Amino acid sequence: MNVDKMKELIETIVKPLVDHPEEVSIIETTDERNITYLLSVNREDIGKIIGKQGRVIKAIRTVVYAAGTSHNKRIHLEINE
């Protein structure tokens, strides 16, 4: 899955969960061994993305990591607070 498709996947998962979908943004950084996606949402929506005991973000990360297994790099999804 290419980088643009990965961003679309993250947006598709996250936007229905938040009250301010227009404020969802994803910044991608790459180095020789990692691809990091930095997810930014409205401050009011951070709790919805993390979920109780981190269950929602863990589930999102599981899907993203599974979709990114075709890359030869590690994929990370972080929340910008």
Secondary structure, DSSP 8 states (H G I E B T S, - for coil): --HHHHHHHHHHHHGGG-S-GGG-EEEEEE-SSEEEEEEE--GGGHHHHH-GGGHHHHHHHHHHHHHTTTSSSEEEEEEE-
